[in-house]
Amino acid sequence: MNRASAKTAMMEGAGALSFRSFQGEVDYAIRGDRLPKRPGMPGLRGSLQTSPETARELFRAGEGRLTLSDGATTRIVMLAHSEGSETAYFETVT
């Protein structure tokens, strides 16, 4: 039997990142079609593209705030980053 796999919706765009004393533009991709609204709901996972230096500092900070292209703002907790990479991985927190 052949099963058709459902594709996960993606939210992609340019957003504003802030952490510690940094504020700047980043590109992001988040798996899911909307951010969780209620506390305690599981977060969505995603990645962002920025300079290697900013990605490193964000990972070291551990968390930040991401404002999406539609104006929604969410807190993000860092999951992973490879030294020298422009990509950092995160999970949203409600």
VMD Tcl script that builds the backbone (N, CA, C; Angstrom):
set m [mol new atoms 282]
animate dup $m
set s [atomselect $m all]
$s set {name element resname resid chain x y z} {
  {N N MET 1 A 0.842 -1.173 0.000}
  {CA C MET 1 A 0.000 0.000 0.000}
  {C C MET 1 A 0.892 1.242 0.000}
  {N N ASN 2 A 0.586 2.142 -0.848}
  {CA C ASN 2 A 1.361 3.365 -0.993}
  {C C ASN 2 A 0.685 4.481 -0.215}
  {N N ARG 3 A 1.389 5.077 0.714}
  {CA C ARG 3 A 0.821 6.175 1.505}
  {C C ARG 3 A 1.324 7.503 0.982}
  {N N ALA 4 A 0.421 8.419 0.837}
  {CA C ALA 4 A 0.813 9.773 0.453}
  {C C ALA 4 A 1.177 10.528 1.725}
  {N N SER 5 A 2.342 11.104 1.742}
  {CA C SER 5 A 2.745 11.851 2.930}
  {C C SER 5 A 2.302 13.302 2.797}
  {N N ALA 6 A 1.762 13.810 3.886}
  {CA C ALA 6 A 1.322 15.206 3.909}
  {C C ALA 6 A 2.544 16.097 4.087}
  {N N LYS 7 A 2.617 17.132 3.307}
  {CA C LYS 7 A 3.727 18.078 3.434}
  {C C LYS 7 A 3.404 19.078 4.531}
  {N N THR 8 A 4.399 19.338 5.355}
  {CA C THR 8 A 4.243 20.320 6.415}
  {C C THR 8 A 4.302 21.715 5.820}
  {N N ALA 9 A 3.359 22.542 6.227}
  {CA C ALA 9 A 3.353 23.929 5.766}
  {C C ALA 9 A 4.578 24.649 6.319}
  {N N MET 10 A 5.064 25.625 5.573}
  {CA C MET 10 A 6.224 26.404 5.988}
  {C C MET 10 A 5.874 27.883 5.996}
  {N N MET 11 A 6.344 28.573 7.015}
  {CA C MET 11 A 6.292 30.034 7.044}
  {C C MET 11 A 7.699 30.503 6.731}
  {N N GLU 12 A 7.854 31.264 5.672}
  {CA C GLU 12 A 9.170 31.760 5.278}
  {C C GLU 12 A 9.084 33.255 5.019}
  {N N GLY 13 A 10.168 33.943 5.253}
  {CA C GLY 13 A 10.184 35.368 4.962}
  {C C GLY 13 A 11.378 36.068 5.587}
  {N N ALA 14 A 11.326 37.373 5.529}
  {CA C ALA 14 A 12.339 38.222 6.158}
  {C C ALA 14 A 11.734 38.773 7.440}
  {N N GLY 15 A 12.511 38.729 8.512}
  {CA C GLY 15 A 12.000 39.205 9.789}
  {C C GLY 15 A 13.049 39.991 10.542}
  {N N ALA 16 A 12.659 40.448 11.711}
  {CA C ALA 16 A 13.555 41.225 12.567}
  {C C ALA 16 A 13.932 40.378 13.772}
  {N N LEU 17 A 15.218 40.256 14.013}
  {CA C LEU 17 A 15.744 39.491 15.137}
  {C C LEU 17 A 16.289 40.452 16.175}
  {N N SER 18 A 16.018 40.138 17.448}
  {CA C SER 18 A 16.632 40.925 18.521}
  {C C SER 18 A 17.056 39.982 19.645}
  {N N PHE 19 A 18.242 40.214 20.168}
  {CA C PHE 19 A 18.759 39.512 21.338}
  {C C PHE 19 A 19.867 40.368 21.920}
  {N N ARG 20 A 20.012 40.269 23.230}
  {CA C ARG 20 A 20.977 41.115 23.934}
  {C C ARG 20 A 20.912 42.533 23.379}
  {N N SER 21 A 22.004 43.046 22.829}
  {CA C SER 21 A 21.990 44.404 22.286}
  {C C SER 21 A 21.889 44.409 20.763}
  {N N PHE 22 A 21.647 43.253 20.136}
  {CA C PHE 22 A 21.566 43.156 18.677}
  {C C PHE 22 A 20.128 43.332 18.190}
  {N N GLN 23 A 19.979 44.059 17.094}
  {CA C GLN 23 A 18.715 44.148 16.365}
  {C C GLN 23 A 19.060 44.204 14.892}
  {N N GLY 24 A 18.426 43.326 14.098}
  {CA C GLY 24 A 18.727 43.313 12.675}
  {C C GLY 24 A 17.802 42.398 11.898}
  {N N GLU 25 A 17.961 42.443 10.588}
  {CA C GLU 25 A 17.123 41.653 9.676}
  {C C GLU 25 A 17.721 40.265 9.462}
  {N N VAL 26 A 16.846 39.261 9.368}
  {CA C VAL 26 A 17.244 37.890 9.065}
  {C C VAL 26 A 16.200 37.271 8.142}
  {N N ASP 27 A 16.564 36.206 7.473}
  {CA C ASP 27 A 15.611 35.378 6.734}
  {C C ASP 27 A 15.308 34.172 7.603}
  {N N TYR 28 A 14.046 33.741 7.619}
  {CA C TYR 28 A 13.670 32.621 8.471}
  {C C TYR 28 A 12.793 31.634 7.706}
  {N N ALA 29 A 12.739 30.417 8.224}
  {CA C ALA 29 A 11.841 29.375 7.736}
  {C C ALA 29 A 11.370 28.603 8.967}
  {N N ILE 30 A 10.050 28.507 9.148}
  {CA C ILE 30 A 9.470 27.830 10.304}
  {C C ILE 30 A 8.508 26.765 9.806}
  {N N ARG 31 A 8.636 25.530 10.337}
  {CA C ARG 31 A 7.712 24.450 9.983}
  {C C ARG 31 A 6.397 24.663 10.711}
  {N N GLY 32 A 5.329 24.828 9.958}
  {CA C GLY 32 A 4.005 25.060 10.520}
  {C C GLY 32 A 3.361 26.245 9.838}
  {N N ASP 33 A 2.068 26.371 9.997}
  {CA C ASP 33 A 1.376 27.457 9.305}
  {C C ASP 33 A 0.983 28.609 10.217}
  {N N ARG 34 A 1.118 28.428 11.536}
  {CA C ARG 34 A 0.860 29.542 12.453}
  {C C ARG 34 A 1.517 29.277 13.793}
  {N N LEU 35 A 1.812 30.341 14.491}
  {CA C LEU 35 A 2.464 30.235 15.796}
  {C C LEU 35 A 1.454 29.800 16.843}
  {N N PRO 36 A 1.864 28.981 17.807}
  {CA C PRO 36 A 0.965 28.602 18.903}
  {C C PRO 36 A 0.572 29.839 19.703}
  {N N LYS 37 A -0.688 29.885 20.120}
  {CA C LYS 37 A -1.177 31.059 20.850}
  {C C LYS 37 A -1.269 30.834 22.355}
  {N N ARG 38 A -1.514 29.591 22.777}
  {CA C ARG 38 A -1.722 29.323 24.198}
  {C C ARG 38 A -0.433 28.860 24.865}
  {N N PRO 39 A -0.202 29.307 26.102}
  {CA C PRO 39 A 0.965 28.831 26.839}
  {C C PRO 39 A 0.909 27.313 27.003}
  {N N GLY 40 A 2.061 26.689 26.949}
  {CA C GLY 40 A 2.138 25.257 27.124}
  {C C GLY 40 A 2.009 24.456 25.846}
  {N N MET 41 A 1.594 25.100 24.769}
  {CA C MET 41 A 1.509 24.392 23.496}
  {C C MET 41 A 2.924 24.169 22.971}
  {N N PRO 42 A 3.140 23.043 22.279}
  {CA C PRO 42 A 4.489 22.814 21.739}
  {C C PRO 42 A 4.877 23.895 20.739}
  {N N GLY 43 A 6.132 24.255 20.759}
  {CA C GLY 43 A 6.628 25.267 19.836}
  {C C GLY 43 A 6.880 24.692 18.458}
  {N N LEU 44 A 7.079 25.587 17.511}
  {CA C LEU 44 A 7.437 25.192 16.150}
  {C C LEU 44 A 8.939 25.305 15.998}
  {N N ARG 45 A 9.503 24.478 15.147}
  {CA C ARG 45 A 10.945 24.527 14.908}
  {C C ARG 45 A 11.237 25.215 13.589}
  {N N GLY 46 A 12.361 25.911 13.565}
  {CA C GLY 46 A 12.721 26.618 12.355}
  {C C GLY 46 A 14.200 26.932 12.307}
  {N N SER 47 A 14.550 27.673 11.279}
  {CA C SER 47 A 15.943 28.093 11.111}
  {C C SER 47 A 15.960 29.532 10.629}
  {N N LEU 48 A 17.080 30.183 10.836}
  {CA C LEU 48 A 17.245 31.529 10.313}
  {C C LEU 48 A 18.605 31.658 9.672}
  {N N GLN 49 A 18.682 32.562 8.713}
  {CA C GLN 49 A 19.914 32.835 7.968}
  {C C GLN 49 A 20.371 34.255 8.304}
  {N N THR 50 A 21.625 34.363 8.692}
  {CA C THR 50 A 22.213 35.653 9.017}
  {C C THR 50 A 23.724 35.516 8.851}
  {N N SER 51 A 24.480 36.481 9.271}
  {CA C SER 51 A 25.943 36.364 9.164}
  {C C SER 51 A 26.436 35.299 10.140}
  {N N PRO 52 A 27.562 34.666 9.837}
  {CA C PRO 52 A 28.103 33.666 10.764}
  {C C PRO 52 A 28.356 34.231 12.167}
  {N N GLU 53 A 28.789 35.484 12.244}
  {CA C GLU 53 A 29.054 36.100 13.547}
  {C C GLU 53 A 27.767 36.280 14.351}
  {N N THR 54 A 26.713 36.742 13.683}
  {CA C THR 54 A 25.430 36.940 14.366}
  {C C THR 54 A 24.849 35.604 14.791}
  {N N ALA 55 A 24.920 34.585 13.928}
  {CA C ALA 55 A 24.412 33.252 14.268}
  {C C ALA 55 A 25.138 32.704 15.494}
  {N N ARG 56 A 26.449 32.885 15.552}
  {CA C ARG 56 A 27.237 32.412 16.689}
  {C C ARG 56 A 26.825 33.132 17.976}
  {N N GLU 57 A 26.710 34.450 17.909}
  {CA C GLU 57 A 26.345 35.221 19.103}
  {C C GLU 57 A 24.926 34.907 19.566}
  {N N LEU 58 A 24.008 34.703 18.629}
  {CA C LEU 58 A 22.639 34.330 18.993}
  {C C LEU 58 A 22.638 32.981 19.700}
  {N N PHE 59 A 23.371 32.016 19.170}
  {CA C PHE 59 A 23.437 30.701 19.801}
  {C C PHE 59 A 24.023 30.811 21.206}
  {N N ARG 60 A 25.046 31.624 21.365}
  {CA C ARG 60 A 25.646 31.812 22.692}
  {C C ARG 60 A 24.684 32.499 23.652}
  {N N ALA 61 A 23.851 33.407 23.126}
  {CA C ALA 61 A 22.859 34.088 23.967}
  {C C ALA 61 A 21.781 33.099 24.424}
  {N N GLY 62 A 21.479 32.111 23.592}
  {CA C GLY 62 A 20.515 31.086 23.971}
  {C C GLY 62 A 19.081 31.362 23.612}
  {N N GLU 63 A 18.726 32.633 23.472}
  {CA C GLU 63 A 17.352 32.987 23.125}
  {C C GLU 63 A 17.288 34.388 22.553}
  {N N GLY 64 A 16.169 34.690 21.933}
  {CA C GLY 64 A 15.954 36.010 21.357}
  {C C GLY 64 A 14.496 36.188 20.990}
  {N N ARG 65 A 14.203 37.247 20.254}
  {CA C ARG 65 A 12.840 37.514 19.776}
  {C C ARG 65 A 12.907 37.666 18.267}
  {N N LEU 66 A 11.928 37.055 17.595}
  {CA C LEU 66 A 11.844 37.109 16.149}
  {C C LEU 66 A 10.505 37.701 15.761}
  {N N THR 67 A 10.536 38.777 14.987}
  {CA C THR 67 A 9.319 39.373 14.449}
  {C C THR 67 A 9.198 38.918 13.007}
  {N N LEU 68 A 8.086 38.247 12.698}
  {CA C LEU 68 A 7.865 37.687 11.371}
  {C C LEU 68 A 7.412 38.761 10.394}
  {N N SER 69 A 7.388 38.415 9.120}
  {CA C SER 69 A 7.013 39.378 8.084}
  {C C SER 69 A 5.574 39.855 8.235}
  {N N ASP 70 A 4.708 39.072 8.910}
  {CA C ASP 70 A 3.315 39.496 9.120}
  {C C ASP 70 A 3.140 40.331 10.380}
  {N N GLY 71 A 4.244 40.591 11.099}
  {CA C GLY 71 A 4.204 41.424 12.295}
  {C C GLY 71 A 4.108 40.647 13.599}
  {N N ALA 72 A 3.831 39.338 13.534}
  {CA C ALA 72 A 3.763 38.521 14.750}
  {C C ALA 72 A 5.159 38.411 15.352}
  {N N THR 73 A 5.223 38.461 16.679}
  {CA C THR 73 A 6.498 38.352 17.383}
  {C C THR 73 A 6.468 37.124 18.267}
  {N N THR 74 A 7.575 36.403 18.305}
  {CA C THR 74 A 7.674 35.212 19.142}
  {C C THR 74 A 9.046 35.138 19.781}
  {N N ARG 75 A 9.084 34.543 20.944}
  {CA C ARG 75 A 10.358 34.267 21.611}
  {C C ARG 75 A 10.913 32.986 21.001}
  {N N ILE 76 A 12.211 32.948 20.766}
  {CA C ILE 76 A 12.847 31.751 20.231}
  {C C ILE 76 A 13.951 31.286 21.177}
  {N N VAL 77 A 14.095 29.978 21.268}
  {CA C VAL 77 A 15.157 29.355 22.054}
  {C C VAL 77 A 16.044 28.614 21.069}
  {N N MET 78 A 17.327 28.808 21.184}
  {CA C MET 78 A 18.266 28.239 20.226}
  {C C MET 78 A 18.474 26.750 20.473}
  {N N LEU 79 A 18.508 25.983 19.363}
  {CA C LEU 79 A 18.715 24.538 19.430}
  {C C LEU 79 A 20.096 24.130 18.929}
  {N N ALA 80 A 20.561 24.740 17.823}
  {CA C ALA 80 A 21.819 24.303 17.229}
  {C C ALA 80 A 22.411 25.379 16.331}
  {N N HIS 81 A 23.727 25.298 16.177}
  {CA C HIS 81 A 24.476 26.162 15.266}
  {C C HIS 81 A 25.853 25.544 15.082}
  {N N SER 82 A 26.355 25.534 13.865}
  {CA C SER 82 A 27.708 25.050 13.588}
  {C C SER 82 A 28.622 26.248 13.371}
  {N N GLU 83 A 29.765 26.234 14.009}
  {CA C GLU 83 A 30.726 27.338 13.895}
  {C C GLU 83 A 31.016 27.643 12.429}
  {N N GLY 84 A 30.898 28.920 12.056}
  {CA C GLY 84 A 31.166 29.360 10.692}
  {C C GLY 84 A 29.952 29.306 9.776}
  {N N SER 85 A 28.849 28.746 10.251}
  {CA C SER 85 A 27.639 28.623 9.437}
  {C C SER 85 A 26.782 29.884 9.535}
  {N N GLU 86 A 26.042 30.170 8.485}
  {CA C GLU 86 A 25.102 31.294 8.477}
  {C C GLU 86 A 23.722 30.884 8.983}
  {N N THR 87 A 23.543 29.610 9.356}
  {CA C THR 87 A 22.249 29.095 9.770}
  {C C THR 87 A 22.250 28.775 11.260}
  {N N ALA 88 A 21.188 29.170 11.951}
  {CA C ALA 88 A 20.968 28.817 13.351}
  {C C ALA 88 A 19.577 28.213 13.440}
  {N N TYR 89 A 19.416 27.205 14.292}
  {CA C TYR 89 A 18.144 26.486 14.442}
  {C C TYR 89 A 17.519 26.826 15.787}
  {N N PHE 90 A 16.192 26.962 15.793}
  {CA C PHE 90 A 15.496 27.401 17.001}
  {C C PHE 90 A 14.146 26.711 17.142}
  {N N GLU 91 A 13.539 26.928 18.315}
  {CA C GLU 91 A 12.169 26.515 18.571}
  {C C GLU 91 A 11.432 27.711 19.153}
  {N N THR 92 A 10.189 27.913 18.708}
  {CA C THR 92 A 9.403 29.023 19.238}
  {C C THR 92 A 8.879 28.652 20.618}
  {N N VAL 93 A 8.670 29.649 21.458}
  {CA C VAL 93 A 8.178 29.451 22.809}
  {C C VAL 93 A 6.986 30.376 23.012}
  {N N THR 94 A 5.891 29.823 23.586}
  {CA C THR 94 A 4.711 30.658 23.857}
  {C C THR 94 A 4.752 31.204 25.252}
}
mol reanalyze $m
mol bondsrecalc $m
mol representation Tube
mol addrep $m
